[in-house]
Each structure stands twice: as structure tokens, then as C-alpha cells.
Amino acid sequence: VYSLCIGVSGFAVVDAVRLRWYSALAGTRLRWPVLVGVTLVVAPVAHFCGIHAGAVVLGHRPPPLADYLTTGRVSMIVFTFMGLVVMTLLVEHRERLARVKREHNEARLRAETIERQALQARLRLLQAQIEPHMLFNTLANLQGLIALDPGRGNTMLDQLIQ
């Protein structure tokens, strides 16, 4: 219960800062130092608030602020800091992987679209070559039919015109 109260409260603040202001620092060298600085400030506050929230949930008496900084608690604050940094790194890595995957899918979709357009253009070119050939064959057959059987040739010509 204590761990959950500490972790959730600390990560909520750090992640809110990361989502709100962190993207403004994208591409600069200040990105990670700012986040680590925020985490350094948030870790002791989150630990203190989490200990008090956990004590309230479990019905324990929370430690007073004057007795709070013992060696054990300072080591737990350092552990909280490290946990917050690791979680932030994991979330950043997961988001980066999702972004790369999305960009890859978009690039693949663009490539497939271009390939499909190229195939359609090639098909139209083939159709443009085939249609005159078919027309010339039909006209040659019609010319031969008119010479052999003028009645059937005229009927075929009427059907072709229609």
C-alpha cells in the first residue's frame, strides 16, 4: 500500500510534467536534465505524501515531519527517485517505439500507394495499346466479312456502331 501510494503519486506528477512541458524541450540537451531535476524535487515530496496516504489507508500513525529524515527514509527516497527515473525511461522508450512503428507503417502505406499507382498507370498504358489493336482486328474481320457476305457484314457493322 505504501509503495503504491508513493509510486502513483510520484509518477503522476513526473509524467504530468513530462507530458505538459517535456515536448517543448525536444531536441535540446536540457530535456533529460530538466526531467531528472523535476524527479529530484518530486521524489521526497511523493515519498512523504505516499507515506502519509498509506498510513491513512492502513490506519497507522504517519511519522511527523521533524522525525521524517532518517537514514532508512533517505535511502527509500533515493530508491523512489531511481524508480521514477526508470519508469520515465520505460515510458519514453515505449512511446518512441510506438512512434517509430507508426512512422514505419505510414512509410509502408505510402510505398504501397505509390506502387499501386504505378501498377494502375502501367495497366492504363497496356489498355491504351490493346484497344487500338483490338479495333484494327475487328475492322479487318469486318472488311473480310463484307467482301464474303455483305448482309452479315452490314449487320456486324451496325452492331459495332451501337
ROGU-104698 format. One record per residue: residue number from 1; residue in three letters; x, y, z of N, C-alpha, C in turn. Coordinates in steps of 0.05 Angstrom, whole numbers, always signed. Layout:
REM ROGU-104698
+-----+-----+--------+--------+--------+--------+--------+--------+--------+--------+--------+
!   k !   r !   n.px !   n.py !   n.pz !  ca.px !  ca.py !  ca.pz !   c.px !   c.py !   c.pz !
+-----+-----+--------+--------+--------+--------+--------+--------+--------+--------+--------+
! NUM ! ALA !      X !      Y !      Z !      X !      Y !      Z !      X !      Y !      Z !
...
+-----+-----+--------+--------+--------+--------+--------+--------+--------+--------+--------+
REM end
This chain:
REM ROGU-104698
+-----+-----+--------+--------+--------+--------+--------+--------+--------+--------+--------+
!   k !   r !   n.px !   n.py !   n.pz !  ca.px !  ca.py !  ca.pz !   c.px !   c.py !   c.pz !
+-----+-----+--------+--------+--------+--------+--------+--------+--------+--------+--------+
!   1 ! VAL !    +17 !    -24 !     +0 !     +0 !     +0 !     +0 !    +18 !    +25 !     +0 !
!   2 ! TYR !    +38 !    +25 !    +17 !    +56 !    +48 !    +18 !    +70 !    +51 !     -9 !
!   3 ! SER !    +80 !    +30 !    -20 !    +94 !    +32 !    -45 !    +76 !    +42 !    -67 !
!   4 ! LEU !    +52 !    +32 !    -68 !    +33 !    +42 !    -88 !    +27 !    +72 !    -85 !
!   5 ! CYS !    +23 !    +80 !    -60 !    +17 !   +108 !    -55 !    +40 !   +126 !    -63 !
!   6 ! ILE !    +64 !   +117 !    -57 !    +88 !   +133 !    -64 !    +92 !   +133 !    -94 !
!   7 ! GLY !    +92 !   +110 !   -106 !    +97 !   +107 !   -135 !    +76 !   +121 !   -152 !
!   8 ! VAL !    +51 !   +118 !   -146 !    +30 !   +130 !   -162 !    +31 !   +160 !   -160 !
!   9 ! SER !    +34 !   +170 !   -135 !    +34 !   +200 !   -132 !    +59 !   +212 !   -145 !
!  10 ! GLY !    +82 !   +199 !   -142 !   +106 !   +210 !   -155 !   +105 !   +208 !   -185 !
!  11 ! PHE !    +97 !   +185 !   -196 !    +97 !   +182 !   -225 !    +75 !   +200 !   -238 !
!  12 ! ALA !    +53 !   +204 !   -224 !    +32 !   +221 !   -235 !    +43 !   +250 !   -239 !
!  13 ! VAL !    +58 !   +260 !   -219 !    +69 !   +287 !   -222 !    +91 !   +288 !   -243 !
!  14 ! VAL !   +109 !   +269 !   -242 !   +131 !   +269 !   -262 !   +120 !   +265 !   -290 !
!  15 ! ASP !   +102 !   +248 !   -294 !    +91 !   +243 !   -320 !    +74 !   +267 !   -330 !
!  16 ! ALA !    +60 !   +280 !   -312 !    +45 !   +304 !   -319 !    +65 !   +326 !   -329 !
!  17 ! VAL !    +87 !   +329 !   -315 !   +107 !   +349 !   -323 !   +119 !   +340 !   -350 !
!  18 ! ARG !   +124 !   +315 !   -353 !   +136 !   +305 !   -378 !   +117 !   +310 !   -401 !
!  19 ! LEU !    +92 !   +304 !   -398 !    +72 !   +307 !   -419 !    +67 !   +337 !   -425 !
!  20 ! ARG !    +67 !   +353 !   -405 !    +60 !   +382 !   -409 !    +83 !   +398 !   -420 !
!  21 ! TRP !   +107 !   +396 !   -409 !   +129 !   +414 !   -416 !   +152 !   +400 !   -429 !
!  22 ! TYR !   +153 !   +374 !   -427 !   +176 !   +360 !   -437 !   +179 !   +361 !   -467 !
!  23 ! SER !   +157 !   +360 !   -482 !   +158 !   +361 !   -511 !   +169 !   +387 !   -521 !
!  24 ! ALA !   +165 !   +409 !   -505 !   +176 !   +435 !   -513 !   +207 !   +434 !   -513 !
!  25 ! LEU !   +219 !   +417 !   -498 !   +248 !   +414 !   -497 !   +258 !   +393 !   -516 !
!  26 ! ALA !   +241 !   +382 !   -533 !   +250 !   +361 !   -551 !   +272 !   +371 !   -569 !
!  27 ! GLY !   +293 !   +355 !   -572 !   +315 !   +362 !   -589 !   +336 !   +380 !   -576 !
!  28 ! THR !   +332 !   +386 !   -551 !   +352 !   +402 !   -536 !   +367 !   +384 !   -517 !
!  29 ! ARG !   +389 !   +394 !   -507 !   +405 !   +378 !   -487 !   +393 !   +381 !   -459 !
!  30 ! LEU !   +374 !   +399 !   -456 !   +362 !   +404 !   -429 !   +340 !   +384 !   -423 !
!  31 ! ARG !   +332 !   +368 !   -442 !   +309 !   +350 !   -439 !   +312 !   +332 !   -414 !
!  32 ! TRP !   +332 !   +316 !   -414 !   +335 !   +297 !   -391 !   +344 !   +311 !   -366 !
!  33 ! PRO !   +362 !   +330 !   -366 !   +369 !   +343 !   -341 !   +345 !   +357 !   -328 !
!  34 ! VAL !   +327 !   +368 !   -343 !   +303 !   +381 !   -332 !   +286 !   +359 !   -319 !
!  35 ! LEU !   +283 !   +337 !   -333 !   +266 !   +315 !   -322 !   +278 !   +303 !   -297 !
!  36 ! VAL !   +304 !   +300 !   -297 !   +318 !   +289 !   -273 !   +315 !   +309 !   -250 !
!  37 ! GLY !   +317 !   +335 !   -256 !   +314 !   +356 !   -235 !   +286 !   +355 !   -223 !
!  38 ! VAL !   +266 !   +353 !   -241 !   +238 !   +351 !   -231 !   +235 !   +326 !   -214 !
!  39 ! THR !   +247 !   +304 !   -222 !   +245 !   +279 !   -207 !   +259 !   +282 !   -180 !
!  40 ! LEU !   +281 !   +296 !   -179 !   +295 !   +301 !   -153 !   +278 !   +316 !   -134 !
!  41 ! VAL !   +262 !   +335 !   -144 !   +244 !   +351 !   -127 !   +220 !   +334 !   -119 !
!  42 ! VAL !   +209 !   +319 !   -138 !   +184 !   +304 !   -134 !   +189 !   +280 !   -115 !
!  43 ! ALA !   +212 !   +266 !   -117 !   +216 !   +242 !   -102 !   +212 !   +245 !    -72 !
!  44 ! PRO !   +224 !   +265 !    -58 !   +219 !   +267 !    -30 !   +190 !   +275 !    -23 !
!  45 ! VAL !   +179 !   +292 !    -40 !   +151 !   +300 !    -35 !   +132 !   +277 !    -39 !
!  46 ! ALA !   +136 !   +261 !    -60 !   +120 !   +238 !    -65 !   +123 !   +217 !    -43 !
!  47 ! HIS !   +147 !   +214 !    -34 !   +152 !   +195 !    -12 !   +137 !   +204 !    +13 !
!  48 ! PHE !   +140 !   +229 !    +20 !   +126 !   +239 !    +44 !    +96 !   +236 !    +42 !
!  49 ! CYS !    +85 !   +245 !    +19 !    +56 !   +244 !    +15 !    +47 !   +215 !    +13 !
!  50 ! GLY !    +62 !   +198 !     +0 !    +55 !   +170 !     -2 !    +55 !   +156 !    +25 !
!  51 ! ILE !    +75 !   +162 !    +42 !    +75 !   +150 !    +69 !    +51 !   +159 !    +84 !
!  52 ! HIS !    +44 !   +184 !    +83 !    +20 !   +194 !    +97 !     -6 !   +182 !    +86 !
!  53 ! ALA !     -8 !   +180 !    +59 !    -32 !   +168 !    +48 !    -34 !   +139 !    +55 !
!  54 ! GLY !    -11 !   +124 !    +54 !    -12 !    +96 !    +62 !    -19 !    +92 !    +91 !
!  55 ! ALA !     -9 !   +110 !   +108 !    -15 !   +108 !   +137 !    -45 !   +113 !   +141 !
!  56 ! VAL !    -57 !   +132 !   +126 !    -86 !   +137 !   +129 !   -102 !   +113 !   +119 !
!  57 ! VAL !    -93 !   +101 !    +97 !   -108 !    +78 !    +86 !   -106 !    +54 !   +105 !
!  58 ! LEU !    -83 !    +50 !   +117 !    -79 !    +26 !   +135 !    -86 !    +32 !   +164 !
!  59 ! GLY !    -92 !    +57 !   +170 !    -99 !    +64 !   +198 !    -75 !    +67 !   +216 !
!  60 ! HIS !    -51 !    +70 !   +205 !    -27 !    +74 !   +221 !    -23 !   +104 !   +227 !
!  61 ! ARG !     -5 !   +109 !   +245 !     +2 !   +137 !   +251 !    +26 !   +145 !   +234 !
!  62 ! PRO !    +23 !   +166 !   +217 !    +45 !   +174 !   +200 !    +67 !   +188 !   +216 !
!  63 ! PRO !    +92 !   +186 !   +206 !   +114 !   +199 !   +221 !   +112 !   +229 !   +218 !
!  64 ! PRO !   +118 !   +243 !   +239 !   +118 !   +273 !   +238 !   +141 !   +282 !   +220 !
!  65 ! LEU !   +138 !   +306 !   +209 !   +158 !   +317 !   +191 !   +185 !   +321 !   +205 !
!  66 ! ALA !   +185 !   +327 !   +231 !   +210 !   +331 !   +245 !   +227 !   +306 !   +247 !
!  67 ! ASP !   +213 !   +283 !   +249 !   +227 !   +257 !   +251 !   +229 !   +242 !   +225 !
!  68 ! TYR !   +223 !   +256 !   +204 !   +220 !   +242 !   +178 !   +247 !   +234 !   +165 !
!  69 ! LEU !   +267 !   +251 !   +166 !   +291 !   +245 !   +152 !   +310 !   +227 !   +168 !
!  70 ! THR !   +304 !   +202 !   +168 !   +323 !   +183 !   +180 !   +339 !   +170 !   +157 !
!  71 ! THR !   +359 !   +155 !   +164 !   +376 !   +143 !   +144 !   +360 !   +123 !   +127 !
!  72 ! GLY !   +342 !   +108 !   +139 !   +325 !    +89 !   +124 !   +307 !   +104 !   +104 !
!  73 ! ARG !   +296 !   +125 !   +113 !   +277 !   +140 !    +96 !   +292 !   +154 !    +73 !
!  74 ! VAL !   +316 !   +164 !    +79 !   +331 !   +177 !    +58 !   +338 !   +157 !    +36 !
!  75 ! SER !   +346 !   +133 !    +45 !   +352 !   +112 !    +25 !   +327 !   +104 !     +9 !
!  76 ! MET !   +303 !   +105 !    +22 !   +279 !    +99 !     +7 !   +271 !   +122 !    -12 !
!  77 ! ILE !   +278 !   +147 !     -4 !   +274 !   +169 !    -23 !   +292 !   +166 !    -47 !
!  78 ! VAL !   +317 !   +158 !    -43 !   +335 !   +153 !    -66 !   +324 !   +130 !    -83 !
!  79 ! PHE !   +313 !   +110 !    -70 !   +301 !    +87 !    -85 !   +276 !    +98 !   -101 !
!  80 ! THR !   +261 !   +115 !    -89 !   +237 !   +127 !   -102 !   +247 !   +143 !   -127 !
!  81 ! PHE !   +268 !   +159 !   -123 !   +279 !   +174 !   -145 !   +288 !   +156 !   -168 !
!  82 ! MET !   +302 !   +135 !   -161 !   +312 !   +116 !   -182 !   +288 !   +103 !   -196 !
!  83 ! GLY !   +268 !    +95 !   -180 !   +244 !    +82 !   -192 !   +230 !   +101 !   -211 !
!  84 ! LEU !   +227 !   +126 !   -203 !   +214 !   +146 !   -221 !   +229 !   +150 !   -247 !
!  85 ! VAL !   +256 !   +152 !   -245 !   +272 !   +155 !   -269 !   +270 !   +131 !   -287 !
!  86 ! VAL !   +271 !   +107 !   -276 !   +269 !    +83 !   -292 !   +241 !    +81 !   -305 !
!  87 ! MET !   +220 !    +87 !   -290 !   +193 !    +86 !   -302 !   +191 !   +107 !   -325 !
!  88 ! THR !   +202 !   +130 !   -321 !   +201 !   +151 !   -341 !   +216 !   +142 !   -366 !
!  89 ! LEU !   +239 !   +130 !   -362 !   +255 !   +119 !   -385 !   +239 !    +98 !   -399 !
!  90 ! LEU !   +226 !    +80 !   -385 !   +210 !    +59 !   -397 !   +186 !    +70 !   -413 !
!  91 ! VAL !   +173 !    +90 !   -402 !   +150 !   +102 !   -416 !   +160 !   +117 !   -441 !
!  92 ! GLU !   +182 !   +131 !   -438 !   +194 !   +145 !   -462 !   +202 !   +125 !   -483 !
!  93 ! HIS !   +214 !   +103 !   -475 !   +223 !    +83 !   -494 !   +198 !    +71 !   -508 !
!  94 ! ARG !   +178 !    +65 !   -493 !   +153 !    +53 !   -505 !   +140 !    +72 !   -524 !
!  95 ! GLU !   +139 !    +98 !   -517 !   +128 !   +118 !   -535 !   +145 !   +121 !   -560 !
!  96 ! ARG !   +171 !   +121 !   -557 !   +189 !   +123 !   -580 !   +185 !    +99 !   -599 !
!  97 ! LEU !   +183 !    +75 !   -588 !   +178 !    +51 !   -604 !   +151 !    +53 !   -619 !
!  98 ! ALA !   +131 !    +62 !   -605 !   +105 !    +66 !   -618 !   +106 !    +86 !   -640 !
!  99 ! ARG !   +121 !   +108 !   -636 !   +124 !   +129 !   -656 !   +139 !   +118 !   -680 !
! 100 ! VAL !   +161 !   +103 !   -676 !   +176 !    +92 !   -698 !   +159 !    +72 !   -713 !
! 101 ! LYS !   +144 !    +55 !   -699 !   +126 !    +36 !   -712 !   +105 !    +50 !   -729 !
! 102 ! ARG !    +94 !    +71 !   -718 !    +73 !    +86 !   -733 !    +86 !    +99 !   -758 !
! 103 ! GLU !   +110 !   +111 !   -755 !   +123 !   +123 !   -778 !   +130 !   +101 !   -799 !
! 104 ! HIS !   +138 !    +78 !   -790 !   +144 !    +56 !   -808 !   +119 !    +47 !   -823 !
! 105 ! ASN !    +97 !    +45 !   -809 !    +72 !    +37 !   -822 !    +63 !    +58 !   -842 !
! 106 ! GLU !    +66 !    +83 !   -835 !    +59 !   +105 !   -854 !    +76 !   +104 !   -878 !
! 107 ! ALA !   +102 !    +99 !   -875 !   +120 !    +98 !   -898 !   +114 !    +74 !   -915 !
! 108 ! ARG !   +107 !    +51 !   -903 !   +100 !    +27 !   -918 !    +74 !    +32 !   -934 !
! 109 ! LEU !    +55 !    +46 !   -921 !    +30 !    +52 !   -934 !    +34 !    +71 !   -958 !
! 110 ! ARG !    +52 !    +91 !   -954 !    +58 !   +109 !   -977 !    +71 !    +93 !  -1000 !
! 111 ! ALA !    +90 !    +75 !   -993 !   +103 !    +59 !  -1013 !    +83 !    +41 !  -1028 !
! 112 ! GLU !    +65 !    +29 !  -1013 !    +45 !    +12 !  -1026 !    +26 !    +29 !  -1044 !
! 113 ! THR !    +20 !    +53 !  -1035 !     +3 !    +71 !  -1051 !    +17 !    +78 !  -1077 !
! 114 ! ILE !    +43 !    +85 !  -1075 !    +58 !    +92 !  -1099 !    +60 !    +68 !  -1118 !
! 115 ! GLU !    +65 !    +45 !  -1106 !    +67 !    +21 !  -1123 !    +40 !    +15 !  -1137 !
! 116 ! ARG !    +18 !    +18 !  -1122 !     -8 !    +13 !  -1134 !    -13 !    +34 !  -1156 !
! 117 ! GLN !     -6 !    +59 !  -1152 !     -9 !    +79 !  -1173 !     +8 !    +72 !  -1198 !
! 118 ! ALA !    +32 !    +62 !  -1193 !    +49 !    +55 !  -1216 !    +37 !    +31 !  -1231 !
! 119 ! LEU !    +26 !    +12 !  -1217 !    +13 !    -11 !  -1230 !    -12 !     -2 !  -1245 !
! 120 ! GLN !    -27 !    +16 !  -1234 !    -51 !    +26 !  -1248 !    -42 !    +41 !  -1274 !
! 121 ! ALA !    -21 !    +57 !  -1272 !    -11 !    +71 !  -1295 !     -2 !    +52 !  -1317 !
! 122 ! ARG !    +12 !    +31 !  -1308 !    +21 !    +11 !  -1327 !     -3 !     -4 !  -1340 !
! 123 ! LEU !    -23 !     -9 !  -1325 !    -47 !    -22 !  -1335 !    -61 !     -4 !  -1356 !
! 124 ! ARG !    -63 !    +22 !  -1349 !    -76 !    +40 !  -1368 !    -60 !    +42 !  -1394 !
! 125 ! LEU !    -33 !    +41 !  -1392 !    -16 !    +41 !  -1416 !    -21 !    +16 !  -1433 !
! 126 ! LEU !    -23 !     -7 !  -1420 !    -28 !    -32 !  -1434 !    -56 !    -31 !  -1447 !
! 127 ! GLN !    -76 !    -20 !  -1433 !   -102 !    -18 !  -1444 !   -102 !     +0 !  -1468 !
! 128 ! ALA !    -87 !    +22 !  -1467 !    -86 !    +41 !  -1489 !    -73 !    +28 !  -1513 !
! 129 ! GLN !    -55 !     +9 !  -1509 !    -42 !     -5 !  -1531 !    -59 !    -27 !  -1542 !
! 130 ! ILE !    -74 !    -40 !  -1525 !    -91 !    -63 !  -1533 !   -116 !    -53 !  -1548 !
! 131 ! GLU !   -129 !    -32 !  -1539 !   -154 !    -24 !  -1551 !   -152 !    -18 !  -1581 !
! 132 ! PRO !   -132 !     -2 !  -1590 !   -130 !     +2 !  -1619 !   -124 !    -24 !  -1634 !
! 133 ! HIS !   -108 !    -42 !  -1622 !   -102 !    -67 !  -1635 !   -128 !    -83 !  -1639 !
! 134 ! MET !   -144 !    -84 !  -1618 !   -170 !    -99 !  -1620 !   -188 !    -86 !  -1641 !
! 135 ! LEU !   -188 !    -59 !  -1641 !   -205 !    -45 !  -1661 !   -196 !    -51 !  -1689 !
! 136 ! PHE !   -170 !    -51 !  -1693 !   -159 !    -57 !  -1720 !   -166 !    -86 !  -1728 !
! 137 ! ASN !   -164 !   -105 !  -1710 !   -171 !   -133 !  -1716 !   -200 !   -135 !  -1723 !
! 138 ! THR !   -217 !   -121 !  -1707 !   -246 !   -122 !  -1713 !   -252 !   -110 !  -1740 !
! 139 ! LEU !   -240 !    -88 !  -1747 !   -245 !    -75 !  -1773 !   -235 !    -93 !  -1796 !
! 140 ! ALA !   -212 !   -106 !  -1792 !   -202 !   -124 !  -1812 !   -221 !   -147 !  -1816 !
! 141 ! ASN !   -231 !   -159 !  -1794 !   -251 !   -180 !  -1797 !   -276 !   -171 !  -1810 !
! 142 ! LEU !   -285 !   -147 !  -1803 !   -309 !   -135 !  -1815 !   -305 !   -131 !  -1845 !
! 143 ! GLN !   -282 !   -122 !  -1853 !   -276 !   -118 !  -1882 !   -277 !   -144 !  -1897 !
! 144 ! GLY !   -266 !   -165 !  -1884 !   -267 !   -191 !  -1897 !   -295 !   -202 !  -1899 !
! 145 ! LEU !   -311 !   -198 !  -1877 !   -339 !   -207 !  -1877 !   -356 !   -193 !  -1898 !
! 146 ! ILE !   -351 !   -167 !  -1902 !   -366 !   -151 !  -1922 !   -360 !   -162 !  -1950 !
! 147 ! ALA !   -335 !   -169 !  -1954 !   -327 !   -179 !  -1980 !   -340 !   -207 !  -1985 !
! 148 ! LEU !   -342 !   -224 !  -1965 !   -353 !   -251 !  -1968 !   -384 !   -251 !  -1966 !
! 149 ! ASP !   -395 !   -238 !  -1946 !   -424 !   -238 !  -1941 !   -433 !   -210 !  -1934 !
! 150 ! PRO !   -440 !   -193 !  -1953 !   -446 !   -165 !  -1948 !   -469 !   -161 !  -1928 !
! 151 ! GLY !   -489 !   -178 !  -1928 !   -511 !   -175 !  -1909 !   -503 !   -179 !  -1880 !
! 152 ! ARG !   -488 !   -200 !  -1875 !   -478 !   -204 !  -1848 !   -458 !   -183 !  -1840 !
! 153 ! GLY !   -442 !   -174 !  -1860 !   -422 !   -153 !  -1855 !   -435 !   -127 !  -1846 !
! 154 ! ASN !   -458 !   -120 !  -1859 !   -473 !    -96 !  -1852 !   -485 !    -98 !  -1824 !
! 155 ! THR !   -495 !   -122 !  -1818 !   -507 !   -127 !  -1791 !   -485 !   -124 !  -1770 !
! 156 ! MET !   -462 !   -135 !  -1775 !   -440 !   -133 !  -1756 !   -431 !   -104 !  -1753 !
! 157 ! LEU !   -430 !    -90 !  -1775 !   -423 !    -61 !  -1774 !   -443 !    -45 !  -1757 !
! 158 ! ASP !   -469 !    -51 !  -1761 !   -489 !    -38 !  -1745 !   -485 !    -44 !  -1715 !
! 159 ! GLN !   -480 !    -69 !  -1708 !   -476 !    -76 !  -1681 !   -451 !    -63 !  -1669 !
! 160 ! LEU !   -430 !    -61 !  -1685 !   -406 !    -48 !  -1676 !   -411 !    -18 !  -1671 !
! 161 ! ILE !   -426 !     -5 !  -1688 !   -432 !    +23 !  -1684 !   -448 !    +27 !  -1659 !
! 162 ! GLN !   -467 !     +9 !  -1654 !   -484 !    +11 !  -1629 !   -466 !     +7 !  -1605 !
+-----+-----+--------+--------+--------+--------+--------+--------+--------+--------+--------+
REM end
